[in-house]
Amino acid sequence: MRFEALADKPERQALREAVRTVCDRFDDDYWSALDRSHTFPHEFCKAIADGGWLGIAMPAEYGGAGLGVTEAAIMMQTIGSSAGAFAACSAVHINIFGLHAIVKHGSDRQKQEWLPKVVRGELRACFGVTEPDAGLDTSRIKTRAVRLGDRYVVHGQKIWTSTAQEADKIVLLARTTPIDQCARAIDGLTLFFADMDPKTVSVTEIAKMGRHAVDSNQTFIDGLEIPVEHRIGNEGKGFRYLLDSLNPERILNAAEVIGMGRRALDKATAYAAERVVFGRPIGMNQSIQHPLAECWAELYAAELMTLHAAELYDAGQPCGAQANAAKLLAADAGFHAADRAVRTHGGMGYAADYHVERYFREMVATQLAPVSREMILCFIAERELGLPKSY
């Protein structure tokens, strides 16, 4: 089953095929084994890095391909549609969007030192923004960075820090000016690219429902020293710099979920065509056909919005509503497809050997992160419909 009519330029087709060739080396059995053993997919990440894919949206002068978010979205959709599903995406996507603040606001020295290593897969980063007590209200984070001469000393805690067990560096948001001394709550936040120093940073894995091959963690910071030259941009502007990563994050996440949904739909369709009950394939029954057809339509519509948002971003146009809507539509469409895949398989959908239960467990997270559907609806209601702010 192919869904690439929206990306029918030859170079984009070639991109899909090249990424698919890498992903096809790692089948369902590979990912299921990692899921059971809670083992990070080092071989997969190396294969992606060796192909140059980590630098797809990085500037060419730092070893990247210099392509746009549209091409990155096509790549991540292809990875999402592979056997690795969300685990495969999560293993690499921080290197795709998470360092955008460095690309846009980092110094020449920072970019020359860090970005080529990221592109080559020699430097792995994690993202330290979310905190237990702040949640989606990023302005209320409590992690504090105090400047002492030529360095900052940081104390605080982050949560849901994916890949922190494997990371060398952390994109870290911390408060450098107390909130009561700021004109606005979003002021006084500073962004750093800091070492994951084991003497002052401890990482505790969070047991979770799915995506066991990629760790999620609580990260505790107690006296981490960060040289001033590892601060990204100006002090106090970190929240604004972070916003530069949010729309690409939404777009890439939507693309990943669309890929995941289509893999689940492919599995369901194949099973419906093969499974014979009462002397006929169950796919002949409209009660099986119609929900699968609805999933196809929902995923296609989500892809339209995702590519539209990506093209707006690459053109330098406002795309906040479109990026958020893409994430909303993709998460709902992907969840429906994964749920329907389990239902189509019946009892075997609950069995690990058919893999759709793993897709479903991983799909649940897309309803919650990186932003909830409820916050997206609040954003659209306020920004596009002109309704009063509700939070």
Order of alpha helices (4+ residues) and beta strands (2+ residues): alpha-alpha-alpha-alpha-alpha-alpha-alpha-beta-beta-beta-beta-beta-beta-beta-beta-alpha-beta-beta-alpha-alpha-alpha-alpha
